Amino acid sequence: MNINKLSIDELYELNRKVVQRIKVLNSRKQEDAASQFGLKDRVFFVRKNGERIEGEIVKINRKTVKVQTNFGLWSVSPTLLQRS
């Protein structure tokens, strides 16, 4: 496909389709990652500052996992979790 020949309306439509496809793929990735865990699993994740946070899964949602830690309840993307 040569995008240089597309009109502005065609480019907007192509962009809409690409964004929609990316959302579907990201959603599947989240769901696949969440399916690897169960309630009460011990897990950890690493914060942006490098701090390792450990806890126990208390709820699994479609896009996030609730992890109870010593620092409170965290809502974490399942793609960031690892088993302890």
C-alpha positions as CSV (number, residue, x, y, z in Angstrom):
1,M,0.0,0.0,0.0
2,N,1.4,3.4,-1.0
3,I,0.1,5.8,1.6
4,N,1.5,8.8,-0.4
5,K,-1.5,8.4,-2.8
6,L,-4.2,8.3,-0.2
7,S,-6.5,11.3,0.4
8,I,-6.8,12.9,3.8
9,D,-10.1,11.1,4.4
10,E,-8.5,7.8,3.5
11,L,-5.6,8.5,5.8
12,Y,-8.0,9.2,8.7
13,E,-9.9,6.0,8.0
14,L,-6.6,4.0,7.8
15,N,-5.5,5.6,11.1
16,R,-8.9,4.7,12.8
17,K,-8.5,1.1,11.7
18,V,-4.8,0.9,12.9
19,V,-5.7,2.4,16.3
20,Q,-8.6,0.0,16.6
21,R,-6.4,-3.0,15.8
22,I,-3.7,-1.9,18.3
23,K,-6.4,-1.7,21.0
24,V,-7.6,-5.2,20.2
25,L,-4.1,-6.6,20.3
26,N,-3.2,-4.8,23.6
27,S,-6.4,-6.1,25.1
28,R,-5.6,-9.7,24.2
29,K,-2.1,-9.3,25.6
30,Q,-3.5,-8.0,28.9
31,E,-6.1,-10.9,29.1
32,D,-3.5,-13.5,28.2
33,A,-1.2,-12.2,30.9
34,A,-4.0,-12.1,33.5
35,S,-4.9,-15.7,32.7
36,Q,-1.5,-16.8,34.0
37,F,-2.4,-15.8,37.5
38,G,-4.9,-16.9,40.1
39,L,-6.3,-15.4,43.3
40,K,-3.9,-15.5,46.3
41,D,-0.9,-15.9,44.0
42,R,2.2,-14.2,45.4
43,V,3.5,-11.7,42.8
44,F,5.8,-8.7,42.5
45,F,6.2,-5.8,40.2
46,V,8.9,-3.1,39.8
47,R,7.9,0.5,40.0
48,K,9.4,3.1,37.7
49,N,11.8,4.1,40.4
50,G,13.1,0.6,40.5
51,E,11.4,-0.3,43.8
52,R,10.2,-3.9,44.0
53,I,6.7,-4.3,45.4
54,E,5.5,-7.7,46.5
55,G,2.0,-8.7,47.3
56,E,-0.9,-11.1,46.9
57,I,-3.5,-11.1,44.1
58,V,-7.0,-10.3,45.5
59,K,-8.9,-9.7,42.3
60,I,-8.4,-10.2,38.6
61,N,-10.2,-7.8,36.3
62,R,-10.2,-7.8,32.5
63,K,-7.4,-5.2,32.2
64,T,-5.9,-5.0,35.7
65,V,-5.0,-7.2,38.7
66,K,-5.6,-6.0,42.2
67,V,-2.5,-6.7,44.4
68,Q,-2.6,-6.3,48.2
69,T,0.7,-5.2,49.5
70,N,2.2,-3.8,52.7
71,F,1.7,-0.4,51.1
72,G,-1.9,-0.8,50.3
73,L,-4.0,-2.1,47.3
74,W,-2.4,-1.6,43.9
75,S,-4.2,-1.9,40.5
76,V,-1.5,-3.3,38.2
77,S,-1.3,-4.3,34.5
78,P,-0.9,-8.1,34.5
79,T,1.9,-7.7,32.0
80,L,4.0,-6.1,34.7
81,L,3.5,-8.9,37.2
82,Q,5.9,-11.8,38.0
83,R,5.5,-14.6,40.4
84,S,7.4,-14.3,43.7
